[in-house]
Amino acid sequence: MNNLKTGKTTLKKVGTWPETEHVFDQRSIDAIRTAYNAHRPLLIRGEPGVGKSQLARAAAQQTGRLFVSVVVNSRSESSDLHYSFDAIARLADAQAAAALVKDKEEAEKWLSPMNYISPGPLWWVFNYAFANKTWTDSRYKRSRPVEPDNWQQSKGAVILIDEIDKAETDLPNDLLETFGNGAFSVPWLDEVVSMQEQNPPLIVITTNDERELPAAFVRRCVVLHLDLPRDDSELKHWLIERGKAHHGNEFNSKIDSASGEVSLYELSAELLIQNRQKASDQGVPLVGQAEYLDLLRALKAIDKDQRGKALEQISPYVLKKYPEMR
């Protein structure tokens, strides 16, 4: 993790993740290195849209590691992160084999549980070679990670476990043993899946704090609070910096406004800050970086000489998402 650098980096398209820009700051880099060197997961807390998930992807690309991600939901179980098993397909094959296959040994070989198992995200980042062999030999194949160019298992991986607060408390509690021991067991296997010793994976977990995480789980994590600046002037500068990282000089031209001549970067940031304050007063979720970038993206499709007027027209659709904001 020593080759992480501050500043803008262009993130390549990976799987369903589109190409985008990321701006590394020193706090994020320090937190990543601390978690990695302490052999602990990095738990990133912060409001939605602040860039928690993207941080894991950016760390993977800058360090040349494999990137694996999984989004947690209310039905997720810890075993889903380890492996999946197609019991329905095995049952169907068993019914067919009973009628068609007369040789008992042949039927048992065909119905071997290893033919119906597929590695989960943690299996891929703990031991890629083992996961790949299991995946290749199995008839049940979930999607496999997209390998970066010239990547080898020895280069390591980054796994993103996204929105863990959506899960029931059993899931984070069940992961304590996996993270603490660096290994987990899989039914039907004679050996455990152990974390590789050279360049072990960086485990990044995000939470929007919609549900309180178990104290025992939080104690075993290094925690990064990825918050927007609280001071309005600092927040304005921070947003403009992110906007320029994505759009360069696209919105630098000055337009007339109530506060004088300002750029669309500035005026969009001012509108967002005003609506954040209104949202706070009304007790509804705050708009943030994601909405700021959405607003700029929408403006980019409009003729340059019409953008100042268009900002006033379209900003409510992006910044006023709740009835209390109208």
C-alpha positions as CSV (number, residue, x, y, z in Angstrom):
1,M,0.0,0.0,0.0
2,N,3.1,2.3,0.0
3,N,2.5,3.3,-3.7
4,L,-0.8,5.1,-2.9
5,K,-0.6,8.8,-4.0
6,T,-2.8,11.8,-3.3
7,G,-4.5,13.6,-6.1
8,K,-6.7,12.8,-9.0
9,T,-6.7,9.3,-10.6
10,T,-8.8,8.0,-13.5
11,L,-10.6,4.8,-12.6
12,K,-10.9,2.4,-15.5
13,K,-14.2,0.5,-16.2
14,V,-14.3,-2.7,-14.3
15,G,-17.3,-5.0,-14.7
16,T,-20.4,-2.9,-14.1
17,W,-18.4,-0.1,-12.6
18,P,-18.1,2.8,-15.1
19,E,-15.0,4.8,-15.8
20,T,-14.8,7.8,-13.5
21,E,-12.4,10.1,-11.5
22,H,-11.3,9.8,-7.9
23,V,-9.4,12.3,-5.7
24,F,-7.2,10.7,-3.0
25,D,-6.6,12.7,0.1
26,Q,-4.0,11.9,2.7
27,R,-6.5,10.9,5.4
28,S,-7.9,8.2,3.3
29,I,-4.4,6.9,2.4
30,D,-3.4,6.9,6.0
31,A,-6.5,4.9,7.0
32,I,-5.9,2.4,4.3
33,R,-2.3,1.8,5.3
34,T,-3.2,1.6,8.9
35,A,-5.8,-1.0,8.3
36,Y,-3.6,-3.1,6.0
37,N,-0.6,-3.0,8.3
38,A,-2.7,-3.8,11.4
39,H,-4.3,-6.8,9.5
40,R,-7.7,-5.4,10.1
41,P,-10.7,-4.6,7.9
42,L,-11.2,-0.9,7.1
43,L,-14.7,0.2,8.0
44,I,-15.7,3.4,6.2
45,R,-18.5,5.4,7.8
46,G,-20.2,8.4,6.1
47,E,-23.3,9.7,4.5
48,P,-24.4,8.2,1.1
49,G,-22.7,9.5,-2.0
50,V,-19.5,10.7,-0.4
51,G,-17.3,8.2,-2.2
52,K,-17.0,5.3,0.3
53,S,-17.3,2.5,-2.2
54,Q,-15.2,4.2,-4.8
55,L,-12.3,4.5,-2.4
56,A,-11.9,0.7,-2.3
57,R,-11.9,0.5,-6.1
58,A,-9.4,3.4,-6.4
59,A,-7.0,1.7,-3.9
60,A,-7.2,-1.5,-5.9
61,Q,-6.3,0.2,-9.2
62,Q,-3.5,2.3,-7.8
63,T,-1.8,-0.7,-6.2
64,G,-2.5,-3.1,-9.1
65,R,-4.7,-5.4,-7.1
66,L,-7.7,-7.5,-8.1
67,F,-10.9,-5.7,-7.2
68,V,-13.9,-7.8,-5.9
69,S,-17.1,-6.2,-4.6
70,V,-20.3,-7.4,-3.1
71,V,-23.4,-5.4,-2.0
72,V,-25.0,-6.6,1.2
73,N,-28.8,-6.6,1.6
74,S,-31.3,-7.7,4.3
75,R,-31.2,-11.3,3.1
76,S,-27.5,-11.7,2.9
77,E,-25.8,-14.3,5.1
78,S,-22.1,-14.7,5.9
79,S,-22.0,-17.9,4.0
80,D,-22.9,-15.9,0.8
81,L,-19.6,-14.2,1.1
82,H,-17.7,-17.5,1.4
83,Y,-19.4,-19.7,-1.2
84,S,-22.8,-20.6,-2.8
85,F,-24.3,-24.0,-3.3
86,D,-26.9,-24.9,-5.9
87,A,-29.0,-27.4,-3.9
88,I,-31.9,-27.2,-6.3
89,A,-29.8,-28.3,-9.3
90,R,-28.3,-31.2,-7.3
91,L,-31.8,-32.3,-6.3
92,A,-33.0,-32.2,-9.9
93,D,-29.9,-34.2,-11.0
94,A,-30.4,-36.7,-8.2
95,Q,-34.0,-37.3,-9.4
96,A,-32.7,-37.8,-13.0
97,A,-29.8,-40.0,-11.9
98,A,-32.2,-42.3,-10.0
99,A,-34.1,-43.0,-13.2
100,L,-31.3,-43.0,-15.7
101,V,-28.0,-43.9,-14.0
102,K,-27.7,-47.5,-13.0
103,D,-24.0,-47.5,-11.8
104,K,-24.0,-46.3,-8.2
105,E,-20.3,-45.1,-8.3
106,E,-21.0,-43.1,-11.5
107,A,-24.1,-41.5,-9.9
108,E,-22.2,-40.5,-6.7
109,K,-19.4,-39.0,-8.8
110,W,-22.0,-37.0,-10.9
111,L,-23.8,-35.8,-7.7
112,S,-20.6,-34.9,-5.8
113,P,-21.3,-31.7,-3.9
114,M,-18.2,-30.1,-5.5
115,N,-20.0,-30.0,-8.8
116,Y,-22.6,-27.6,-7.3
117,I,-20.4,-25.2,-5.3
118,S,-19.2,-21.8,-6.5
119,P,-16.6,-19.6,-4.7
120,G,-17.9,-16.4,-3.0
121,P,-16.1,-13.0,-2.9
122,L,-14.0,-13.8,0.2
123,W,-12.8,-17.1,-1.3
124,W,-11.6,-15.3,-4.4
125,V,-9.5,-12.8,-2.5
126,F,-8.3,-15.2,0.1
127,N,-7.0,-17.8,-2.3
128,Y,-7.6,-17.0,-6.0
129,A,-5.9,-20.2,-7.3
130,F,-8.0,-22.4,-5.1
131,A,-11.2,-20.5,-6.0
132,N,-10.4,-20.7,-9.7
133,K,-9.9,-24.5,-9.6
134,T,-13.1,-25.0,-7.7
135,W,-15.0,-22.7,-10.1
136,T,-13.5,-24.5,-13.2
137,D,-14.3,-28.0,-11.9
138,S,-17.9,-27.1,-10.8
139,R,-20.9,-27.2,-13.1
140,Y,-22.5,-24.3,-11.0
141,K,-20.6,-21.1,-11.9
142,R,-21.4,-17.7,-10.4
143,S,-19.6,-14.8,-12.0
144,R,-15.8,-14.6,-11.4
145,P,-13.8,-11.4,-10.8
146,V,-12.4,-9.4,-13.7
147,E,-8.6,-9.7,-13.5
148,P,-6.5,-6.5,-14.2
149,D,-3.9,-6.6,-16.9
150,N,-0.8,-8.6,-16.0
151,W,-2.3,-9.5,-12.6
152,Q,-1.1,-12.5,-10.7
153,Q,-2.4,-13.8,-7.3
154,S,0.8,-12.7,-5.6
155,K,-0.1,-9.1,-6.3
156,G,-3.1,-9.4,-3.9
157,A,-6.6,-8.1,-3.9
158,V,-9.1,-5.6,-2.5
159,I,-12.5,-6.7,-1.5
160,L,-15.4,-4.2,-1.0
161,I,-18.2,-5.4,1.3
162,D,-20.7,-2.6,0.6
163,E,-23.5,-1.3,2.9
164,I,-23.0,-3.9,5.6
165,D,-25.5,-2.0,7.8
166,K,-28.3,-3.4,5.5
167,A,-27.7,-6.9,6.9
168,E,-29.0,-8.4,10.1
169,T,-26.5,-8.3,13.0
170,D,-25.7,-12.0,12.5
171,L,-23.7,-11.3,9.4
172,P,-21.1,-9.0,10.8
173,N,-20.8,-11.2,13.9
174,D,-20.4,-14.3,11.8
175,L,-17.5,-12.6,9.9
176,L,-15.5,-12.1,13.1
177,E,-13.9,-15.5,13.0
178,T,-13.1,-15.3,9.3
179,F,-11.4,-11.9,9.7
180,G,-9.7,-12.8,13.0
181,N,-8.3,-16.2,11.8
182,G,-7.7,-15.3,8.2
183,A,-9.5,-18.5,7.1
184,F,-12.9,-20.1,6.9
185,S,-14.2,-23.6,6.3
186,V,-16.5,-24.8,3.6
187,P,-18.7,-27.9,3.9
188,W,-17.6,-30.8,1.8
189,L,-14.0,-29.6,1.7
190,D,-11.2,-31.4,3.5
191,E,-9.2,-28.2,3.8
192,V,-10.0,-24.7,5.0
193,V,-9.8,-21.6,2.7
194,S,-6.9,-19.6,4.1
195,M,-5.8,-16.1,3.4
196,Q,-2.6,-15.9,1.3
197,E,0.4,-14.8,3.3
198,Q,2.1,-12.7,0.6
199,N,0.2,-9.5,0.0
200,P,-3.0,-10.5,1.8
201,P,-6.2,-8.8,0.7
202,L,-7.3,-5.4,1.9
203,I,-10.8,-5.7,3.2
204,V,-12.9,-2.6,2.9
205,I,-16.4,-2.4,4.5
206,T,-18.8,0.5,4.1
207,T,-21.8,1.6,6.2
208,N,-24.3,4.4,5.9
209,D,-25.1,3.9,9.6
210,E,-28.7,3.1,8.9
211,R,-28.4,0.3,11.5
212,E,-26.0,0.1,14.4
213,L,-23.2,-2.4,13.9
214,P,-22.3,-4.8,16.8
215,A,-19.7,-3.4,19.1
216,A,-17.5,-6.5,18.8
217,F,-17.4,-6.1,15.1
218,V,-16.5,-2.4,15.2
219,R,-13.7,-3.0,17.7
220,R,-12.0,-5.4,15.2
221,C,-12.0,-2.7,12.4
222,V,-9.9,0.3,11.7
223,V,-12.5,3.1,11.1
224,L,-12.4,6.0,8.6
225,H,-15.1,8.7,9.0
226,L,-15.5,9.9,5.4
227,D,-17.5,13.1,6.0
228,L,-18.0,16.2,4.0
229,P,-16.4,19.4,5.5
230,R,-18.7,21.0,8.0
231,D,-17.6,24.6,7.3
232,D,-19.5,26.0,4.3
233,S,-16.4,27.6,2.7
234,E,-14.4,24.4,3.1
235,L,-17.3,22.4,1.7
236,K,-17.6,24.7,-1.3
237,H,-13.9,24.4,-2.1
238,W,-14.1,20.6,-1.7
239,L,-17.0,20.2,-4.0
240,I,-15.5,22.5,-6.7
241,E,-12.3,20.5,-6.5
242,R,-14.2,17.2,-7.1
243,G,-16.2,18.8,-9.9
244,K,-13.1,20.0,-11.7
245,A,-11.6,16.5,-11.3
246,H,-14.5,15.2,-13.4
247,H,-15.1,18.0,-15.8
248,G,-11.9,20.1,-16.0
249,N,-12.5,23.6,-17.3
250,E,-16.1,22.8,-18.6
251,F,-17.8,25.1,-16.0
252,N,-15.1,27.7,-15.4
253,S,-16.8,30.6,-17.3
254,K,-18.3,33.3,-15.2
255,I,-22.0,34.1,-15.1
256,D,-24.0,36.8,-13.3
257,S,-25.7,35.8,-10.0
258,A,-27.1,37.4,-6.9
259,S,-23.6,37.0,-5.3
260,G,-21.8,38.6,-8.3
261,E,-19.9,36.9,-11.1
262,V,-19.2,33.3,-10.3
263,S,-18.6,30.1,-12.2
264,L,-21.1,27.3,-12.5
265,Y,-18.9,25.2,-10.3
266,E,-19.3,27.8,-7.5
267,L,-23.0,28.5,-8.1
268,S,-23.9,24.8,-8.1
269,A,-21.9,24.3,-4.9
270,E,-23.7,27.3,-3.2
271,L,-27.1,25.9,-4.2
272,L,-26.2,22.5,-2.8
273,I,-25.0,24.0,0.5
274,Q,-28.2,26.0,0.9
275,N,-30.3,22.9,0.3
276,R,-28.2,20.8,2.8
277,Q,-29.0,23.4,5.4
278,K,-32.7,23.2,4.6
279,A,-32.6,19.4,4.7
280,S,-30.9,19.5,8.1
281,D,-33.6,21.9,9.4
282,Q,-36.4,19.6,8.1
283,G,-34.8,16.4,9.3
284,V,-34.5,14.7,5.9
285,P,-31.3,13.1,4.4
286,L,-28.8,15.6,3.1
287,V,-27.7,16.0,-0.5
288,G,-24.0,15.7,-1.1
289,Q,-21.2,15.0,-3.5
290,A,-23.3,12.6,-5.6
291,E,-26.0,15.2,-6.2
292,Y,-23.4,17.9,-7.0
293,L,-21.8,15.7,-9.7
294,D,-25.3,14.7,-11.0
295,L,-26.2,18.4,-11.4
296,L,-22.9,19.1,-13.3
297,R,-23.5,16.1,-15.5
298,A,-27.0,17.3,-16.4
299,L,-25.7,20.8,-17.2
300,K,-23.0,19.4,-19.5
301,A,-25.7,18.3,-21.9
302,I,-27.1,21.8,-22.2
303,D,-25.7,24.6,-24.5
304,K,-23.1,26.6,-22.7
305,D,-24.9,29.9,-23.1
306,Q,-28.1,28.4,-21.6
307,R,-26.5,26.7,-18.6
308,G,-26.9,29.6,-16.1
309,K,-30.7,29.8,-16.7
310,A,-30.9,26.0,-16.8
311,L,-29.3,25.6,-13.4
312,E,-32.1,27.4,-11.8
313,Q,-34.7,25.3,-13.6
314,I,-33.2,21.8,-13.1
315,S,-31.5,22.2,-9.6
316,P,-34.8,21.5,-7.7
317,Y,-35.0,18.0,-9.3
318,V,-31.6,17.1,-8.1
319,L,-31.4,19.0,-4.7
320,K,-35.0,18.9,-3.4
321,K,-35.8,15.2,-3.1
322,Y,-38.3,15.2,-0.3
323,P,-41.7,17.0,0.1
324,E,-40.4,18.9,3.1
325,M,-37.9,20.6,0.8
326,R,-40.4,22.1,-1.6
